[in-house]
């Protein structure tokens, strides 16, 4: 059986990033102190630099702006409409065939 994937809280991630910025220690030293991989800590720092605290929404939740949420909703609606269109195209093709007698 495989090892379980560990998950870390938003507070833990923010504290780890703060330790890399304020303690004067290297990323490797902080990662060793916390018992995590250096690459994970580097990734957290990069996300924090790009998005701040909203970079860690937790458990698949997304912190979207109103425009981003609207775009996501419209994309989902477009996918549904495309599926309906494809189904109708197939139905028209089936019903437009001439019957064989």
Secondary structure in CASP SS format (residue, H / E / C, confidence):
PFRMAT SS
TARGET T0000
AUTHOR 0000-0000-0000
METHOD secondary structure of the structure
MODEL  1
X C 1.00
X C 1.00
X C 1.00
X C 1.00
X C 1.00
X C 1.00
X C 1.00
X C 1.00
X C 1.00
X H 1.00
X H 1.00
X H 1.00
X H 1.00
X H 1.00
X H 1.00
X H 1.00
X H 1.00
X H 1.00
X H 1.00
X H 1.00
X H 1.00
X H 1.00
X C 1.00
X C 1.00
X C 1.00
X C 1.00
X H 1.00
X H 1.00
X H 1.00
X H 1.00
X H 1.00
X H 1.00
X H 1.00
X H 1.00
X C 1.00
X C 1.00
X C 1.00
X H 1.00
X H 1.00
X H 1.00
X H 1.00
X H 1.00
X H 1.00
X H 1.00
X H 1.00
X H 1.00
X H 1.00
X H 1.00
X H 1.00
X H 1.00
X H 1.00
X H 1.00
X H 1.00
X H 1.00
X H 1.00
X C 1.00
X C 1.00
X C 1.00
X C 1.00
X C 1.00
X C 1.00
X C 1.00
X C 1.00
X C 1.00
X C 1.00
X H 1.00
X H 1.00
X H 1.00
X H 1.00
X H 1.00
X H 1.00
X H 1.00
X H 1.00
X H 1.00
X H 1.00
X H 1.00
X H 1.00
X H 1.00
X H 1.00
X H 1.00
X H 1.00
X H 1.00
X H 1.00
X H 1.00
X H 1.00
X H 1.00
X H 1.00
X H 1.00
X H 1.00
X H 1.00
X H 1.00
X H 1.00
X H 1.00
X H 1.00
X H 1.00
X C 1.00
X C 1.00
X C 1.00
X C 1.00
X C 1.00
X C 1.00
END
